[in-house]
Amino acid sequence: MSTIMDRTRGAAASPKSPWPETPWQAAGRRLVDCPSSSVGLVVLITLLLSVPTAALIGARFGNGPLERALAAGQGSLAFALLGGLLGAAVGLAWGVAATALGTRAERSLMRLAERLAGLPLVLALPLAAGLAGRGLWVLAPAAALTAAPFIALVTRAELRTLLRREFLAAAQAAGVPPGRILRRHLIPNAALPLAAAAWTALPRALAAESFAGLLGLGLPTPVPSWGAALAAAIRAGDPAALAAPALLLALTLWALHAVGDGLRAAVGGRSQHAAVGGGRP
Amino acid sequence: MLSFAARRLAAVVPALLLFALCAALAAAAYAPDWSGALRSALAGLPVTVVLVVPPLAAGTLLGALLGLTASLRPRSLCGRAGRTLGALGPALPAFLLAAVLAAPFTMMGRSGWAALPLAWLALAVPPAAQAARLAREALDDELHGDDVKDGLPRAPGGVALLAARGRGLGERTVLWHHAVPLGVAAVVGGLRIAVVATVAGAVAAESLFDVPGAGRLFVTAARASDAGIAVPALAALCGLAVLLGAGAAVLHGWLDPRARRP
């Protein structure tokens, strides 16, 4: 019963504070409340701290399988960050353009995103690496392409539900200028759902690079990555060397997904339907 | 329903023609023997179908059953298994499972068709995990979700369940005729994503287990930077994904009338 009262009235930020919590505090609380997403956050922070450390130490002494796998993570994680940010930017721009440019552009842009979402886009990475060389400037756009259509679909759905909310009509009716509506109403309300949508680019980029690296078509050879480590372990027929990178990759993917789910939960139940499969056309 | 199926299947024809055109152009431009390149891509496709369809169907079915059990009997063994499977799903992409299963297998020095059960296993787990998760979440949401709606507390359960209970239907009928179909509809709605992921996983599995399909052809051609074979093979794989995706959409429309809206 207490949770019901809390949710209907707006809970205090902490038992001591007399002020009701702000929407950002509520979102943060919902993110940490979800057990899997807080575990995921801890795992991600640990990995982000230990992977560069392992690379630094490993250059001098270390060569246990776990240290080597941790050091191999730097290429994977850096590429996931780069490709993920690029994919998120492209996807968000795609969705915002579809919302802003009018019905016809929206229909064609979203039909393109729908069609692309039905294709095995991960295969773009090995294809591009094989045909155009394994440079970073070939692989990062290909990884961005694997994530962008999904983010565009979710962005469009989120923005569409947001634009139909009552408070926007109220602000317009009250004569608030469009610039201020954008600053005071649209951007603060869209930020968290769009961040939750953009986050999905990170696991997609990581999985795509590991997939390509496993096939021998990922990042170029001197750059360490988990996919390449898996491929090397299979070529050497060494299950022991396979375990560490496989576990680390699985752990990272799980943590990224868990934090993404937590972000989606932090947005609140309102947009969960739009977020699962990109919404219904 | 028939017209929906016909419409949905006809909608993929332009995409298939586009893929065929791309494949023909790439083969004509880059391959020395263009008809041979196209033929080898098409010849690999049935192998990929054999690798993709059974694990997709079996995995989805089993995962949906486990997910429904996880929601209806959370304390039972199957229920716990469904919950765990759904939670672990994101950590188990098909290519990773295929790599883990392939390492001891290639060590024993065997390859090819003997690997088929292992490849099926690697490809069946991700769809099963996704189905388990979707089924459990949908049914949980429907049965116990949202005890606060629009700021007011109300009886737990979705609107359809409330309406069915309000018309005096028994709890068993409400469960089996109204709640479980919604869980099944959620699973089938996620099938399109599972199709795409399984086709991509099949490429990794074929390449790792050395199964002679379109996926292995694509990977070997891409490693050799041979666009004349890689692009037709990729076009064949994309065509397969689009066809299976349309089949999944038809199945979704059949099981869930809400999905039939154009």
Chai-1 contact restraints between the chains, C-beta under 6 A:
chainA,res_idxA,chainB,res_idxB,connection_type,confidence,min_distance_angstrom,max_distance_angstrom,comment,restraint_id
A,I4,B,V148,contact,1.0,0.0,6.0,A-B,restraint_1
A,I4,B,P153,contact,1.0,0.0,6.0,A-B,restraint_2
A,R7,B,V148,contact,1.0,0.0,6.0,A-B,restraint_3
A,T8,B,G151,contact,1.0,0.0,6.0,A-B,restraint_4
A,G118,B,V242,contact,1.0,0.0,6.0,A-B,restraint_5
A,G118,B,G245,contact,1.0,0.0,6.0,A-B,restraint_6
A,L119,B,C238,contact,1.0,0.0,6.0,A-B,restraint_7
A,L119,B,A241,contact,1.0,0.0,6.0,A-B,restraint_8
A,P120,B,V196,contact,1.0,0.0,6.0,A-B,restraint_9
A,P120,B,V199,contact,1.0,0.0,6.0,A-B,restraint_10
A,P120,B,A200,contact,1.0,0.0,6.0,A-B,restraint_11
A,P120,B,A241,contact,1.0,0.0,6.0,A-B,restraint_12
A,V122,B,A200,contact,1.0,0.0,6.0,A-B,restraint_13
A,L123,B,L234,contact,1.0,0.0,6.0,A-B,restraint_14
A,P126,B,A222,contact,1.0,0.0,6.0,A-B,restraint_15
A,L127,B,A222,contact,1.0,0.0,6.0,A-B,restraint_16
A,L127,B,L234,contact,1.0,0.0,6.0,A-B,restraint_17
A,G130,B,A222,contact,1.0,0.0,6.0,A-B,restraint_18
A,G130,B,S225,contact,1.0,0.0,6.0,A-B,restraint_19
A,L131,B,S225,contact,1.0,0.0,6.0,A-B,restraint_20
A,L131,B,A227,contact,1.0,0.0,6.0,A-B,restraint_21
A,A207,B,P93,contact,1.0,0.0,6.0,A-B,restraint_22
A,F211,B,F95,contact,1.0,0.0,6.0,A-B,restraint_23
A,L214,B,F95,contact,1.0,0.0,6.0,A-B,restraint_24
A,L214,B,A99,contact,1.0,0.0,6.0,A-B,restraint_25
A,L215,B,S207,contact,1.0,0.0,6.0,A-B,restraint_26
A,L215,B,V219,contact,1.0,0.0,6.0,A-B,restraint_27
A,L217,B,A222,contact,1.0,0.0,6.0,A-B,restraint_28
A,L230,B,A99,contact,1.0,0.0,6.0,A-B,restraint_29
A,I234,B,A102,contact,1.0,0.0,6.0,A-B,restraint_30
A,I234,B,A103,contact,1.0,0.0,6.0,A-B,restraint_31
A,G237,B,M107,contact,1.0,0.0,6.0,A-B,restraint_32
A,P239,B,A103,contact,1.0,0.0,6.0,A-B,restraint_33
A,P239,B,P104,contact,1.0,0.0,6.0,A-B,restraint_34
A,L242,B,A103,contact,1.0,0.0,6.0,A-B,restraint_35
A,A246,B,V100,contact,1.0,0.0,6.0,A-B,restraint_36
A,A250,B,A91,contact,1.0,0.0,6.0,A-B,restraint_37
A,L253,B,P90,contact,1.0,0.0,6.0,A-B,restraint_38
A,L253,B,A91,contact,1.0,0.0,6.0,A-B,restraint_39
A,W254,B,P90,contact,1.0,0.0,6.0,A-B,restraint_40
A,W254,B,A91,contact,1.0,0.0,6.0,A-B,restraint_41
A,H257,B,P90,contact,1.0,0.0,6.0,A-B,restraint_42
